[in-house]
Amino acid sequence: MALTGQLGQLGQLGQLTLLGHLERVEQLTLLPSIDGVTDGASIGILGAAIYNLAADPSVLWIAGILAFALVAASTPAALRAWRSLGRSDREVSLRKVHVGEIPRVGGFVVMIGFGLVMLLGLAGTTDLSATHELFSRSPLTGVLVGALVCGLTGLYDDLVGLRARYKLLLQVAAAGLAVALGLEWPALTALLGDELWAVWLARGVTAGFLIAGVNAVNLMDGLDGLAGGIAAIGLGVVLCSAVLHGAPELALGWIAATALGAVLGFLVHNRHPARVFMGDAGAYFLGFLLTGLLLFVHPLRERVPIITLSIPLMVLALPLFDMGLAIVRRALRGQPIFSGDCDHIHHRLLARGLSHGRVALVLWISAGLYALLAALNIIGVGGWWTLGGTVLATLIVGVILGYHNLLRRLPAFTGEGMLGVRDRRRQVMELLAAIDSLAEGERDRGLARWQRLASPITPVLARLGVPGFEVRRGGQTLAGGGSDAGSWAWLTLPLPGSDGAELRLALAARLPDLQQEQLMLIERVVTLLAGTAIGARHHRPASAGGASSEGVEAQPEGAVDGSQPAAGR
C-alpha cells in the first residue's frame, strides 16, 4: 500500500496504527544514504524493532547494541567536558600504574547510557515494558535504585572527594533500600528457612553481600580494562541465564543486556592504554548492579539450595577473593582497612614481570573460567564438583601468588633485625598514631607547615627507613631534616597544591624492597606535609607559573636531577 494512501486513510480514521509505523519505516529504508556511510536499511530495521519491542528474548540484542553505541560514541565528548571543568587527579600514590592524569568520567557515561536504554525498553508501552512495572515496589526496582545511589556516591567522590567511612555509610543505605524494596537472595532464604530470625538474617546477609560486591569490583579497578572486563563477564552470565529461562525473565535480560552493552562501549576507550577510567562512579554502580542481578540467577531445574547459592559467589570469586585478602593482610599489618596498598593480585602479577595488558588478560580468563563453572550449574551440568573446583582453584592461586607468606617474619623497616607479624603490626600502629597526632590542631599550609613539622617528622621517617628528607621548590631547599649518608636513592614526590614543591626522601633500601606498610606510611607523610585531607585527591589545575611535577622519581645517589614519569595507578 502506498505511503500517501496510508496517510489518507489514517487521517480519516484519526489514529496511527502499529502497521502504519512499520510500513512507514519500510518506506524510509528505501531512501539513499545521505553521507554514504550510514546504511538506511539497517537504521530502518533497528527503528522498527525499537517501535515494536515484543515480549521475546529475541529483542534483547537491541539493548546491547544501543547501549554500546551510545556509550562508545558519547565518551569523547564527556572527556572534553570533564577537562573543561578543570577536574584533575593529583593524588600522590605509589600504587598507581598509569602515567599522567586520566579523566574518571567513564562511570558517569555508563550510568547515563544504561539509564536511557533501560528506560526505552521498560518504561514505554511496548509488550516488553508490560513484563515489569518499573516504577513499583519490586526486587528488580530495588537493584536499580540501589545501583543509582551507589553510582551517585561514587560520582561525588570522583568530583569532590569523600572519606571512606561516608562512602561505606551510603553503600549500607543503598543496600538497605534495595532490601526494603523487596530484594532477597532466594537460595539463602530457602537454605535458612522461613522463621522470623532466619528471614532477618537472610536480609542482613543479602545487604552485606551487596556491599561486598560493590567494594570487590572497586578494588579490582586497578588496571586498564580489568574491572570493566570482569563486570562484562558477570553480566554475560546473567544475560545467558535470562535467555535460557525465557519470557519470565525478559526484564532481567533487558537490564543485563543494556549493562553489558554499556560496559563494552566503555571498554572501547578503557583498554590499555586507557583514555578514561570508570572512577568510583562506575565501579560502585556496576558492582552493585552486577551483584544484585546475580541474586536472580538460578538453575534451569531444581537444585539443592547450596548449589544455587554458590552461583553468584562463583561469578564474583576473583574480586571477592582479592577483597578478602586485602582485609586480612591489612588487619595483620596494622593498616586501616580502607587504606590502599599495592599488594592486590594484579600488583603481584605485575611484580612477576607480566605486562599491563597480559595481567588484565590473565585475570579476564580467570574470571571467565569461574563464570563458566557457574554457568554449568545454571544449565544443570555442574554440581558439587564445580563448587569444589572453585574453592580448590582459588586456594592454588593464593599459594602461587605467595599470599601464604603473609605470616612470615620480615626485616624491620630500618633493616635491623627481623620482626614477626605481631611486632610489625605494633610498629605500624605506633607510626600511624605518631603521624596522625602531628596532623591534629594546626591548619597552616605551605612553608610554615613544613618548617613546623620538620623536627617532629624526622624521627618518624627514620623509623620508616628514611634517614633524611627535604622539601624543595625550584632547586631551593625550604625545609628538611636528618641526613642522606648511606642512603640508596632519593625518592621524589610532588606535594599536591603546593605550587610545585616536592618532597625528597632518602631511602635506606631499594625502592622495590620497600614493604607495603612502608609505602602506606610514606603516603601518609606526604598527605601530612601537603596539609590535605586523607581522602582528598581532586584539585584545580595549578597556575602556569607554579605547575607541579606529576612524576614519582627515584634517583640513585649522585644521579643528575631529571624528570622520570610515574609508573603508578
Secondary structure, DSSP 8 states (H G I E B T S, - for coil): --HHHHHHHHHHHT---HHHHHHHHHHHTTS--SSSSS-HHHHHHHHHHHHT--SSGGGHHHHHHHHHHHHHHHHHHHHHHHHHTT-EE----TT--B-S-----HHHHHHHHHHHHHHHHHSSSSTTGGG--SSSS-HHHHHHHHHHHHHHHHHHHHHT---HHHHHHHHHHHHHHHHHTT---HHHHHHH-SSHHHHHHHHHHHHHHHHHHHHHHHHTTTSTTHHHHHHHHHHHHHHHHHHHH-GGGHHHHHHHHHHHHHHHHHHHHHSSS-S---HHHHHHHHHHHHHHHHTT---SS---HHHHHHHHHHHTHHHHHHHHHHHHHHHHHT--TTS--S-SHHHHHHHTT--HHHHHHHHHHHHHHHHHHHHHHHHTS-SHHHHHHHHHHHHHHHHHTTGGGGGS-EE-TTSSSEE-HHHHHHHHHHHHHHHHHHHSS----THHHHHHHHHHHHHHHHHTT--EEEEEETTEEEEEEE--TT-SEEEEEE-TTSTT-EEEEEESS-GGG--HHHHHHHHHHHHHHHT--TT--EE----GGG------EEEETT---------B-
